[in-house]
Amino acid sequence: MTKMTHLRQLEAESIHIMREVAAISDRIVVLSSGQVVAQGTADELSQQTGESDLEEMFLSVTGSQEGW
């Protein structure tokens, strides 16, 4: 498996996990560099960030592609 193929597989898995988190969580806490940068329900985070997808919310509040 090439590095690029492996990275794409990891990205697909992380997107799947983020969707599951959004579906089953009452509250979500986003950490960046050990600090809480956002917290709330999926709806609250969506309102705060203007994003509807949890992955995009994460990227919005962290300002990076940290963890991807």
CHARMM internal coordinates of N, CA and C (Angstrom, degrees):
IC EDIT
DIST 1 N 1 CA 1.4498
DIST 1 CA 1 C 1.5302
ANGL 1 N 1 CA 1 C 108.33
DIST 1 C 2 N 1.3206
ANGL 1 CA 1 C 2 N 116.55
DIHE 1 N 1 CA 1 C 2 N 130.36
DIST 2 N 2 CA 1.4614
ANGL 1 C 2 N 2 CA 120.26
DIHE 1 CA 1 C 2 N 2 CA 178.94
DIST 2 CA 2 C 1.5290
ANGL 2 N 2 CA 2 C 109.60
DIHE 1 C 2 N 2 CA 2 C -76.26
DIST 2 C 3 N 1.3169
ANGL 2 CA 2 C 3 N 115.42
DIHE 2 N 2 CA 2 C 3 N 162.44
DIST 3 N 3 CA 1.4718
ANGL 2 C 3 N 3 CA 119.62
DIHE 2 CA 2 C 3 N 3 CA 178.31
DIST 3 CA 3 C 1.5222
ANGL 3 N 3 CA 3 C 111.08
DIHE 2 C 3 N 3 CA 3 C -60.14
DIST 3 C 4 N 1.3346
ANGL 3 CA 3 C 4 N 117.23
DIHE 3 N 3 CA 3 C 4 N -40.87
DIST 4 N 4 CA 1.4651
ANGL 3 C 4 N 4 CA 120.71
DIHE 3 CA 3 C 4 N 4 CA -178.63
DIST 4 CA 4 C 1.5247
ANGL 4 N 4 CA 4 C 110.84
DIHE 3 C 4 N 4 CA 4 C -64.43
DIST 4 C 5 N 1.3240
ANGL 4 CA 4 C 5 N 116.68
DIHE 4 N 4 CA 4 C 5 N -43.17
DIST 5 N 5 CA 1.4653
ANGL 4 C 5 N 5 CA 120.51
DIHE 4 CA 4 C 5 N 5 CA 178.33
DIST 5 CA 5 C 1.5172
ANGL 5 N 5 CA 5 C 110.10
DIHE 4 C 5 N 5 CA 5 C -62.40
DIST 5 C 6 N 1.3238
ANGL 5 CA 5 C 6 N 116.54
DIHE 5 N 5 CA 5 C 6 N -42.25
DIST 6 N 6 CA 1.4654
ANGL 5 C 6 N 6 CA 121.10
DIHE 5 CA 5 C 6 N 6 CA 179.54
DIST 6 CA 6 C 1.5279
ANGL 6 N 6 CA 6 C 110.53
DIHE 5 C 6 N 6 CA 6 C -63.68
DIST 6 C 7 N 1.3408
ANGL 6 CA 6 C 7 N 116.97
DIHE 6 N 6 CA 6 C 7 N -42.56
DIST 7 N 7 CA 1.4649
ANGL 6 C 7 N 7 CA 120.22
DIHE 6 CA 6 C 7 N 7 CA 178.83
DIST 7 CA 7 C 1.5256
ANGL 7 N 7 CA 7 C 111.54
DIHE 6 C 7 N 7 CA 7 C -63.64
DIST 7 C 8 N 1.3242
ANGL 7 CA 7 C 8 N 117.13
DIHE 7 N 7 CA 7 C 8 N -40.60
DIST 8 N 8 CA 1.4688
ANGL 7 C 8 N 8 CA 120.01
DIHE 7 CA 7 C 8 N 8 CA 178.09
DIST 8 CA 8 C 1.5257
ANGL 8 N 8 CA 8 C 110.88
DIHE 7 C 8 N 8 CA 8 C -64.56
DIST 8 C 9 N 1.3232
ANGL 8 CA 8 C 9 N 116.60
DIHE 8 N 8 CA 8 C 9 N -38.28
DIST 9 N 9 CA 1.4602
ANGL 8 C 9 N 9 CA 120.33
DIHE 8 CA 8 C 9 N 9 CA 178.38
DIST 9 CA 9 C 1.5205
ANGL 9 N 9 CA 9 C 110.11
DIHE 8 C 9 N 9 CA 9 C -65.12
DIST 9 C 10 N 1.3302
ANGL 9 CA 9 C 10 N 117.01
DIHE 9 N 9 CA 9 C 10 N -44.05
DIST 10 N 10 CA 1.4694
ANGL 9 C 10 N 10 CA 120.45
DIHE 9 CA 9 C 10 N 10 CA 178.36
DIST 10 CA 10 C 1.5241
ANGL 10 N 10 CA 10 C 111.37
DIHE 9 C 10 N 10 CA 10 C -63.11
DIST 10 C 11 N 1.3245
ANGL 10 CA 10 C 11 N 117.09
DIHE 10 N 10 CA 10 C 11 N -40.10
DIST 11 N 11 CA 1.4628
ANGL 10 C 11 N 11 CA 120.58
DIHE 10 CA 10 C 11 N 11 CA 178.64
DIST 11 CA 11 C 1.5287
ANGL 11 N 11 CA 11 C 110.46
DIHE 10 C 11 N 11 CA 11 C -63.31
DIST 11 C 12 N 1.3211
ANGL 11 CA 11 C 12 N 117.35
DIHE 11 N 11 CA 11 C 12 N -44.05
DIST 12 N 12 CA 1.4664
ANGL 11 C 12 N 12 CA 121.00
DIHE 11 CA 11 C 12 N 12 CA 179.07
DIST 12 CA 12 C 1.5251
ANGL 12 N 12 CA 12 C 110.57
DIHE 11 C 12 N 12 CA 12 C -62.36
DIST 12 C 13 N 1.3276
ANGL 12 CA 12 C 13 N 116.61
DIHE 12 N 12 CA 12 C 13 N -40.62
DIST 13 N 13 CA 1.4646
ANGL 12 C 13 N 13 CA 120.16
DIHE 12 CA 12 C 13 N 13 CA 178.90
DIST 13 CA 13 C 1.5167
ANGL 13 N 13 CA 13 C 110.96
DIHE 12 C 13 N 13 CA 13 C -66.63
DIST 13 C 14 N 1.3398
ANGL 13 CA 13 C 14 N 118.07
DIHE 13 N 13 CA 13 C 14 N -40.41
DIST 14 N 14 CA 1.4648
ANGL 13 C 14 N 14 CA 120.08
DIHE 13 CA 13 C 14 N 14 CA -178.68
DIST 14 CA 14 C 1.5221
ANGL 14 N 14 CA 14 C 110.69
DIHE 13 C 14 N 14 CA 14 C -68.19
DIST 14 C 15 N 1.3436
ANGL 14 CA 14 C 15 N 117.65
DIHE 14 N 14 CA 14 C 15 N -37.61
DIST 15 N 15 CA 1.4680
ANGL 14 C 15 N 15 CA 120.31
DIHE 14 CA 14 C 15 N 15 CA 176.96
DIST 15 CA 15 C 1.5207
ANGL 15 N 15 CA 15 C 109.79
DIHE 14 C 15 N 15 CA 15 C -62.53
DIST 15 C 16 N 1.3265
ANGL 15 CA 15 C 16 N 116.88
DIHE 15 N 15 CA 15 C 16 N -42.78
DIST 16 N 16 CA 1.4579
ANGL 15 C 16 N 16 CA 121.34
DIHE 15 CA 15 C 16 N 16 CA 178.54
DIST 16 CA 16 C 1.5288
ANGL 16 N 16 CA 16 C 110.08
DIHE 15 C 16 N 16 CA 16 C -61.19
DIST 16 C 17 N 1.3186
ANGL 16 CA 16 C 17 N 117.55
DIHE 16 N 16 CA 16 C 17 N -43.92
DIST 17 N 17 CA 1.4605
ANGL 16 C 17 N 17 CA 122.01
DIHE 16 CA 16 C 17 N 17 CA 179.93
DIST 17 CA 17 C 1.5314
ANGL 17 N 17 CA 17 C 110.08
DIHE 16 C 17 N 17 CA 17 C -64.44
DIST 17 C 18 N 1.3309
ANGL 17 CA 17 C 18 N 117.93
DIHE 17 N 17 CA 17 C 18 N -42.21
DIST 18 N 18 CA 1.4590
ANGL 17 C 18 N 18 CA 120.95
DIHE 17 CA 17 C 18 N 18 CA 179.86
DIST 18 CA 18 C 1.5291
ANGL 18 N 18 CA 18 C 110.44
DIHE 17 C 18 N 18 CA 18 C -61.73
DIST 18 C 19 N 1.3223
ANGL 18 CA 18 C 19 N 117.33
DIHE 18 N 18 CA 18 C 19 N -39.79
DIST 19 N 19 CA 1.4679
ANGL 18 C 19 N 19 CA 120.17
DIHE 18 CA 18 C 19 N 19 CA 178.06
DIST 19 CA 19 C 1.5192
ANGL 19 N 19 CA 19 C 110.99
DIHE 18 C 19 N 19 CA 19 C -64.81
DIST 19 C 20 N 1.3267
ANGL 19 CA 19 C 20 N 116.94
DIHE 19 N 19 CA 19 C 20 N -39.74
DIST 20 N 20 CA 1.4613
ANGL 19 C 20 N 20 CA 120.12
DIHE 19 CA 19 C 20 N 20 CA 177.55
DIST 20 CA 20 C 1.5178
ANGL 20 N 20 CA 20 C 110.57
DIHE 19 C 20 N 20 CA 20 C -65.17
DIST 20 C 21 N 1.3202
ANGL 20 CA 20 C 21 N 117.61
DIHE 20 N 20 CA 20 C 21 N -42.33
DIST 21 N 21 CA 1.4680
ANGL 20 C 21 N 21 CA 121.79
DIHE 20 CA 20 C 21 N 21 CA 177.86
DIST 21 CA 21 C 1.5209
ANGL 21 N 21 CA 21 C 110.00
DIHE 20 C 21 N 21 CA 21 C -57.46
DIST 21 C 22 N 1.3128
ANGL 21 CA 21 C 22 N 116.99
DIHE 21 N 21 CA 21 C 22 N -47.63
DIST 22 N 22 CA 1.4681
ANGL 21 C 22 N 22 CA 121.01
DIHE 21 CA 21 C 22 N 22 CA -179.74
DIST 22 CA 22 C 1.5184
ANGL 22 N 22 CA 22 C 111.63
DIHE 21 C 22 N 22 CA 22 C -61.95
DIST 22 C 23 N 1.3317
ANGL 22 CA 22 C 23 N 116.94
DIHE 22 N 22 CA 22 C 23 N -35.65
DIST 23 N 23 CA 1.4644
ANGL 22 C 23 N 23 CA 120.80
DIHE 22 CA 22 C 23 N 23 CA -176.25
DIST 23 CA 23 C 1.5240
ANGL 23 N 23 CA 23 C 112.77
DIHE 22 C 23 N 23 CA 23 C -75.55
DIST 23 C 24 N 1.3267
ANGL 23 CA 23 C 24 N 118.35
DIHE 23 N 23 CA 23 C 24 N -31.39
DIST 24 N 24 CA 1.4658
ANGL 23 C 24 N 24 CA 119.60
DIHE 23 CA 23 C 24 N 24 CA -172.45
DIST 24 CA 24 C 1.5296
ANGL 24 N 24 CA 24 C 114.59
DIHE 23 C 24 N 24 CA 24 C -110.15
DIST 24 C 25 N 1.3214
ANGL 24 CA 24 C 25 N 118.27
DIHE 24 N 24 CA 24 C 25 N -5.42
DIST 25 N 25 CA 1.4618
ANGL 24 C 25 N 25 CA 120.37
DIHE 24 CA 24 C 25 N 25 CA -175.18
DIST 25 CA 25 C 1.5143
ANGL 25 N 25 CA 25 C 112.68
DIHE 24 C 25 N 25 CA 25 C -94.86
DIST 25 C 26 N 1.3310
ANGL 25 CA 25 C 26 N 115.05
DIHE 25 N 25 CA 25 C 26 N 138.59
DIST 26 N 26 CA 1.4614
ANGL 25 C 26 N 26 CA 120.39
DIHE 25 CA 25 C 26 N 26 CA 172.79
DIST 26 CA 26 C 1.5263
ANGL 26 N 26 CA 26 C 110.13
DIHE 25 C 26 N 26 CA 26 C -78.04
DIST 26 C 27 N 1.3256
ANGL 26 CA 26 C 27 N 116.09
DIHE 26 N 26 CA 26 C 27 N -41.04
DIST 27 N 27 CA 1.4577
ANGL 26 C 27 N 27 CA 122.32
DIHE 26 CA 26 C 27 N 27 CA 179.75
DIST 27 CA 27 C 1.5221
ANGL 27 N 27 CA 27 C 108.18
DIHE 26 C 27 N 27 CA 27 C -137.42
DIST 27 C 28 N 1.3156
ANGL 27 CA 27 C 28 N 115.42
DIHE 27 N 27 CA 27 C 28 N 149.76
DIST 28 N 28 CA 1.4549
ANGL 27 C 28 N 28 CA 121.93
DIHE 27 CA 27 C 28 N 28 CA -178.42
DIST 28 CA 28 C 1.5263
ANGL 28 N 28 CA 28 C 107.65
DIHE 27 C 28 N 28 CA 28 C -125.87
DIST 28 C 29 N 1.3180
ANGL 28 CA 28 C 29 N 116.68
DIHE 28 N 28 CA 28 C 29 N 135.49
DIST 29 N 29 CA 1.4537
ANGL 28 C 29 N 29 CA 122.41
DIHE 28 CA 28 C 29 N 29 CA 175.06
DIST 29 CA 29 C 1.5266
ANGL 29 N 29 CA 29 C 106.94
DIHE 28 C 29 N 29 CA 29 C -119.04
DIST 29 C 30 N 1.3205
ANGL 29 CA 29 C 30 N 116.14
DIHE 29 N 29 CA 29 C 30 N 127.29
DIST 30 N 30 CA 1.4611
ANGL 29 C 30 N 30 CA 121.09
DIHE 29 CA 29 C 30 N 30 CA 179.26
DIST 30 CA 30 C 1.5253
ANGL 30 N 30 CA 30 C 107.86
DIHE 29 C 30 N 30 CA 30 C -105.03
DIST 30 C 31 N 1.3286
ANGL 30 CA 30 C 31 N 115.88
DIHE 30 N 30 CA 30 C 31 N 124.65
DIST 31 N 31 CA 1.4553
ANGL 30 C 31 N 31 CA 122.09
DIHE 30 CA 30 C 31 N 31 CA 177.90
DIST 31 CA 31 C 1.5138
ANGL 31 N 31 CA 31 C 109.78
DIHE 30 C 31 N 31 CA 31 C -107.58
DIST 31 C 32 N 1.3204
ANGL 31 CA 31 C 32 N 115.72
DIHE 31 N 31 CA 31 C 32 N 141.79
DIST 32 N 32 CA 1.4564
ANGL 31 C 32 N 32 CA 121.78
DIHE 31 CA 31 C 32 N 32 CA 173.85
DIST 32 CA 32 C 1.5157
ANGL 32 N 32 CA 32 C 107.44
DIHE 31 C 32 N 32 CA 32 C -140.29
DIST 32 C 33 N 1.3086
ANGL 32 CA 32 C 33 N 116.29
DIHE 32 N 32 CA 32 C 33 N 122.74
DIST 33 N 33 CA 1.4741
ANGL 32 C 33 N 33 CA 121.92
DIHE 32 CA 32 C 33 N 33 CA -177.86
DIST 33 CA 33 C 1.5251
ANGL 33 N 33 CA 33 C 111.18
DIHE 32 C 33 N 33 CA 33 C 53.80
DIST 33 C 34 N 1.3241
ANGL 33 CA 33 C 34 N 116.38
DIHE 33 N 33 CA 33 C 34 N 38.71
DIST 34 N 34 CA 1.4580
ANGL 33 C 34 N 34 CA 121.78
DIHE 33 CA 33 C 34 N 34 CA 176.75
DIST 34 CA 34 C 1.5158
ANGL 34 N 34 CA 34 C 114.84
DIHE 33 C 34 N 34 CA 34 C 79.14
DIST 34 C 35 N 1.3216
ANGL 34 CA 34 C 35 N 117.95
DIHE 34 N 34 CA 34 C 35 N 3.98
DIST 35 N 35 CA 1.4589
ANGL 34 C 35 N 35 CA 121.70
DIHE 34 CA 34 C 35 N 35 CA -178.82
DIST 35 CA 35 C 1.5245
ANGL 35 N 35 CA 35 C 110.39
DIHE 34 C 35 N 35 CA 35 C -114.52
DIST 35 C 36 N 1.3337
ANGL 35 CA 35 C 36 N 116.11
DIHE 35 N 35 CA 35 C 36 N 143.97
DIST 36 N 36 CA 1.4597
ANGL 35 C 36 N 36 CA 120.81
DIHE 35 CA 35 C 36 N 36 CA 174.57
DIST 36 CA 36 C 1.5271
ANGL 36 N 36 CA 36 C 107.29
DIHE 35 C 36 N 36 CA 36 C -73.35
DIST 36 C 37 N 1.3284
ANGL 36 CA 36 C 37 N 116.72
DIHE 36 N 36 CA 36 C 37 N 120.76
DIST 37 N 37 CA 1.4666
ANGL 36 C 37 N 37 CA 120.44
DIHE 36 CA 36 C 37 N 37 CA 179.59
DIST 37 CA 37 C 1.5238
ANGL 37 N 37 CA 37 C 112.10
DIHE 36 C 37 N 37 CA 37 C -109.13
DIST 37 C 38 N 1.3220
ANGL 37 CA 37 C 38 N 117.13
DIHE 37 N 37 CA 37 C 38 N -15.25
DIST 38 N 38 CA 1.4639
ANGL 37 C 38 N 38 CA 121.11
DIHE 37 CA 37 C 38 N 38 CA 176.75
DIST 38 CA 38 C 1.5099
ANGL 38 N 38 CA 38 C 108.62
DIHE 37 C 38 N 38 CA 38 C -164.47
DIST 38 C 39 N 1.3237
ANGL 38 CA 38 C 39 N 115.17
DIHE 38 N 38 CA 38 C 39 N 150.49
DIST 39 N 39 CA 1.4603
ANGL 38 C 39 N 39 CA 119.87
DIHE 38 CA 38 C 39 N 39 CA 175.02
DIST 39 CA 39 C 1.5143
ANGL 39 N 39 CA 39 C 109.66
DIHE 38 C 39 N 39 CA 39 C -158.28
DIST 39 C 40 N 1.3136
ANGL 39 CA 39 C 40 N 114.77
DIHE 39 N 39 CA 39 C 40 N 151.88
DIST 40 N 40 CA 1.4548
ANGL 39 C 40 N 40 CA 120.66
DIHE 39 CA 39 C 40 N 40 CA 178.96
DIST 40 CA 40 C 1.5092
ANGL 40 N 40 CA 40 C 110.33
DIHE 39 C 40 N 40 CA 40 C 149.49
DIST 40 C 41 N 1.3077
ANGL 40 CA 40 C 41 N 115.49
DIHE 40 N 40 CA 40 C 41 N -172.19
DIST 41 N 41 CA 1.4614
ANGL 40 C 41 N 41 CA 120.08
DIHE 40 CA 40 C 41 N 41 CA 175.20
DIST 41 CA 41 C 1.5277
ANGL 41 N 41 CA 41 C 107.88
DIHE 40 C 41 N 41 CA 41 C -75.37
DIST 41 C 42 N 1.3205
ANGL 41 CA 41 C 42 N 116.38
DIHE 41 N 41 CA 41 C 42 N 167.76
DIST 42 N 42 CA 1.4643
ANGL 41 C 42 N 42 CA 119.76
DIHE 41 CA 41 C 42 N 42 CA 176.76
DIST 42 CA 42 C 1.5285
ANGL 42 N 42 CA 42 C 109.69
DIHE 41 C 42 N 42 CA 42 C -59.33
DIST 42 C 43 N 1.3401
ANGL 42 CA 42 C 43 N 117.33
DIHE 42 N 42 CA 42 C 43 N -39.60
DIST 43 N 43 CA 1.4694
ANGL 42 C 43 N 43 CA 120.81
DIHE 42 CA 42 C 43 N 43 CA 178.57
DIST 43 CA 43 C 1.5319
ANGL 43 N 43 CA 43 C 111.48
DIHE 42 C 43 N 43 CA 43 C -64.61
DIST 43 C 44 N 1.3314
ANGL 43 CA 43 C 44 N 117.15
DIHE 43 N 43 CA 43 C 44 N -41.94
DIST 44 N 44 CA 1.4639
ANGL 43 C 44 N 44 CA 120.56
DIHE 43 CA 43 C 44 N 44 CA 179.34
DIST 44 CA 44 C 1.5261
ANGL 44 N 44 CA 44 C 110.91
DIHE 43 C 44 N 44 CA 44 C -64.47
DIST 44 C 45 N 1.3383
ANGL 44 CA 44 C 45 N 116.62
DIHE 44 N 44 CA 44 C 45 N -42.92
DIST 45 N 45 CA 1.4617
ANGL 44 C 45 N 45 CA 119.81
DIHE 44 CA 44 C 45 N 45 CA 178.58
DIST 45 CA 45 C 1.5242
ANGL 45 N 45 CA 45 C 110.65
DIHE 44 C 45 N 45 CA 45 C -65.33
DIST 45 C 46 N 1.3140
ANGL 45 CA 45 C 46 N 116.80
DIHE 45 N 45 CA 45 C 46 N -36.12
DIST 46 N 46 CA 1.4555
ANGL 45 C 46 N 46 CA 120.81
DIHE 45 CA 45 C 46 N 46 CA 177.11
DIST 46 CA 46 C 1.5264
ANGL 46 N 46 CA 46 C 110.74
DIHE 45 C 46 N 46 CA 46 C -63.00
DIST 46 C 47 N 1.3274
ANGL 46 CA 46 C 47 N 116.62
DIHE 46 N 46 CA 46 C 47 N -43.10
DIST 47 N 47 CA 1.4621
ANGL 46 C 47 N 47 CA 120.74
DIHE 46 CA 46 C 47 N 47 CA 178.69
DIST 47 CA 47 C 1.5237
ANGL 47 N 47 CA 47 C 110.98
DIHE 46 C 47 N 47 CA 47 C -65.82
DIST 47 C 48 N 1.3460
ANGL 47 CA 47 C 48 N 117.00
DIHE 47 N 47 CA 47 C 48 N -39.70
DIST 48 N 48 CA 1.4631
ANGL 47 C 48 N 48 CA 121.22
DIHE 47 CA 47 C 48 N 48 CA -178.73
DIST 48 CA 48 C 1.5215
ANGL 48 N 48 CA 48 C 112.27
DIHE 47 C 48 N 48 CA 48 C -67.05
DIST 48 C 49 N 1.3309
ANGL 48 CA 48 C 49 N 116.45
DIHE 48 N 48 CA 48 C 49 N -36.31
DIST 49 N 49 CA 1.4593
ANGL 48 C 49 N 49 CA 120.46
DIHE 48 CA 48 C 49 N 49 CA -173.10
DIST 49 CA 49 C 1.5241
ANGL 49 N 49 CA 49 C 114.06
DIHE 48 C 49 N 49 CA 49 C -102.07
DIST 49 C 50 N 1.3220
ANGL 49 CA 49 C 50 N 116.70
DIHE 49 N 49 CA 49 C 50 N -19.28
DIST 50 N 50 CA 1.4575
ANGL 49 C 50 N 50 CA 120.19
DIHE 49 CA 49 C 50 N 50 CA -174.73
DIST 50 CA 50 C 1.5182
ANGL 50 N 50 CA 50 C 112.74
DIHE 49 C 50 N 50 CA 50 C 77.10
DIST 50 C 51 N 1.3174
ANGL 50 CA 50 C 51 N 116.71
DIHE 50 N 50 CA 50 C 51 N 12.71
DIST 51 N 51 CA 1.4683
ANGL 50 C 51 N 51 CA 122.72
DIHE 50 CA 50 C 51 N 51 CA -179.90
DIST 51 CA 51 C 1.5164
ANGL 51 N 51 CA 51 C 109.39
DIHE 50 C 51 N 51 CA 51 C -109.51
DIST 51 C 52 N 1.3330
ANGL 51 CA 51 C 52 N 117.15
DIHE 51 N 51 CA 51 C 52 N 148.12
DIST 52 N 52 CA 1.4558
ANGL 51 C 52 N 52 CA 120.09
DIHE 51 CA 51 C 52 N 52 CA 178.74
DIST 52 CA 52 C 1.5175
ANGL 52 N 52 CA 52 C 112.40
DIHE 51 C 52 N 52 CA 52 C -103.65
DIST 52 C 53 N 1.3123
ANGL 52 CA 52 C 53 N 117.83
DIHE 52 N 52 CA 52 C 53 N -16.46
DIST 53 N 53 CA 1.4556
ANGL 52 C 53 N 53 CA 123.47
DIHE 52 CA 52 C 53 N 53 CA -178.45
DIST 53 CA 53 C 1.5260
ANGL 53 N 53 CA 53 C 109.30
DIHE 52 C 53 N 53 CA 53 C -100.75
DIST 53 C 54 N 1.3370
ANGL 53 CA 53 C 54 N 118.16
DIHE 53 N 53 CA 53 C 54 N 132.73
DIST 54 N 54 CA 1.4609
ANGL 53 C 54 N 54 CA 121.41
DIHE 53 CA 53 C 54 N 54 CA -176.45
DIST 54 CA 54 C 1.5173
ANGL 54 N 54 CA 54 C 111.72
DIHE 53 C 54 N 54 CA 54 C -60.14
DIST 54 C 55 N 1.3105
ANGL 54 CA 54 C 55 N 117.92
DIHE 54 N 54 CA 54 C 55 N -37.38
DIST 55 N 55 CA 1.4653
ANGL 54 C 55 N 55 CA 119.96
DIHE 54 CA 54 C 55 N 55 CA 177.99
DIST 55 CA 55 C 1.5301
ANGL 55 N 55 CA 55 C 110.38
DIHE 54 C 55 N 55 CA 55 C -61.13
DIST 55 C 56 N 1.3248
ANGL 55 CA 55 C 56 N 117.07
DIHE 55 N 55 CA 55 C 56 N -43.85
DIST 56 N 56 CA 1.4644
ANGL 55 C 56 N 56 CA 120.71
DIHE 55 CA 55 C 56 N 56 CA 178.80
DIST 56 CA 56 C 1.5200
ANGL 56 N 56 CA 56 C 111.04
DIHE 55 C 56 N 56 CA 56 C -67.53
DIST 56 C 57 N 1.3416
ANGL 56 CA 56 C 57 N 117.34
DIHE 56 N 56 CA 56 C 57 N -35.43
DIST 57 N 57 CA 1.4660
ANGL 56 C 57 N 57 CA 120.76
DIHE 56 CA 56 C 57 N 57 CA 175.70
DIST 57 CA 57 C 1.5280
ANGL 57 N 57 CA 57 C 109.72
DIHE 56 C 57 N 57 CA 57 C -60.88
DIST 57 C 58 N 1.3427
ANGL 57 CA 57 C 58 N 115.47
DIHE 57 N 57 CA 57 C 58 N -45.60
DIST 58 N 58 CA 1.4629
ANGL 57 C 58 N 58 CA 120.98
DIHE 57 CA 57 C 58 N 58 CA 179.50
DIST 58 CA 58 C 1.5208
ANGL 58 N 58 CA 58 C 110.41
DIHE 57 C 58 N 58 CA 58 C -58.25
DIST 58 C 59 N 1.3327
ANGL 58 CA 58 C 59 N 116.43
DIHE 58 N 58 CA 58 C 59 N -48.73
DIST 59 N 59 CA 1.4590
ANGL 58 C 59 N 59 CA 120.20
DIHE 58 CA 58 C 59 N 59 CA -179.21
DIST 59 CA 59 C 1.5278
ANGL 59 N 59 CA 59 C 110.99
DIHE 58 C 59 N 59 CA 59 C -63.31
DIST 59 C 60 N 1.3185
ANGL 59 CA 59 C 60 N 116.56
DIHE 59 N 59 CA 59 C 60 N -36.39
DIST 60 N 60 CA 1.4590
ANGL 59 C 60 N 60 CA 121.10
DIHE 59 CA 59 C 60 N 60 CA 179.97
DIST 60 CA 60 C 1.5297
ANGL 60 N 60 CA 60 C 111.89
DIHE 59 C 60 N 60 CA 60 C -64.04
DIST 60 C 61 N 1.3242
ANGL 60 CA 60 C 61 N 117.44
DIHE 60 N 60 CA 60 C 61 N -45.66
DIST 61 N 61 CA 1.4609
ANGL 60 C 61 N 61 CA 120.30
DIHE 60 CA 60 C 61 N 61 CA -175.51
DIST 61 CA 61 C 1.5299
ANGL 61 N 61 CA 61 C 112.91
DIHE 60 C 61 N 61 CA 61 C -81.03
DIST 61 C 62 N 1.3314
ANGL 61 CA 61 C 62 N 117.31
DIHE 61 N 61 CA 61 C 62 N -24.04
DIST 62 N 62 CA 1.4678
ANGL 61 C 62 N 62 CA 118.68
DIHE 61 CA 61 C 62 N 62 CA 178.47
DIST 62 CA 62 C 1.5218
ANGL 62 N 62 CA 62 C 112.27
DIHE 61 C 62 N 62 CA 62 C -91.76
DIST 62 C 63 N 1.3384
ANGL 62 CA 62 C 63 N 115.87
DIHE 62 N 62 CA 62 C 63 N -21.05
DIST 63 N 63 CA 1.4513
ANGL 62 C 63 N 63 CA 119.68
DIHE 62 CA 62 C 63 N 63 CA -179.95
DIST 63 CA 63 C 1.5172
ANGL 63 N 63 CA 63 C 113.40
DIHE 62 C 63 N 63 CA 63 C 71.04
DIST 63 C 64 N 1.3282
ANGL 63 CA 63 C 64 N 115.98
DIHE 63 N 63 CA 63 C 64 N 18.42
DIST 64 N 64 CA 1.4608
ANGL 63 C 64 N 64 CA 119.29
DIHE 63 CA 63 C 64 N 64 CA -178.40
DIST 64 CA 64 C 1.5166
ANGL 64 N 64 CA 64 C 109.80
DIHE 63 C 64 N 64 CA 64 C -155.20
DIST 64 C 65 N 1.3006
ANGL 64 CA 64 C 65 N 115.16
DIHE 64 N 64 CA 64 C 65 N -178.89
DIST 65 N 65 CA 1.4538
ANGL 64 C 65 N 65 CA 120.29
DIHE 64 CA 64 C 65 N 65 CA 172.82
DIST 65 CA 65 C 1.5185
ANGL 65 N 65 CA 65 C 109.64
DIHE 64 C 65 N 65 CA 65 C -105.65
DIST 65 C 66 N 1.3109
ANGL 65 CA 65 C 66 N 114.58
DIHE 65 N 65 CA 65 C 66 N 35.89
DIST 66 N 66 CA 1.4636
ANGL 65 C 66 N 66 CA 122.66
DIHE 65 CA 65 C 66 N 66 CA 178.95
DIST 66 CA 66 C 1.5265
ANGL 66 N 66 CA 66 C 110.53
DIHE 65 C 66 N 66 CA 66 C -50.64
DIST 66 C 67 N 1.2959
ANGL 66 CA 66 C 67 N 116.25
DIHE 66 N 66 CA 66 C 67 N 130.45
DIST 67 N 67 CA 1.4460
ANGL 66 C 67 N 67 CA 120.63
DIHE 66 CA 66 C 67 N 67 CA 176.75
DIST 67 CA 67 C 1.5016
ANGL 67 N 67 CA 67 C 114.30
DIHE 66 C 67 N 67 CA 67 C 87.36
DIST 67 C 68 N 1.3153
ANGL 67 CA 67 C 68 N 118.93
DIHE 67 N 67 CA 67 C 68 N -7.98
DIST 68 N 68 CA 1.4660
ANGL 67 C 68 N 68 CA 120.67
DIHE 67 CA 67 C 68 N 68 CA 179.75
DIST 68 CA 68 C 1.4835
ANGL 68 N 68 CA 68 C 109.28
DIHE 67 C 68 N 68 CA 68 C -99.00
END
COOR INIT
IC SEED 1 N 1 CA 1 C
IC BUILD
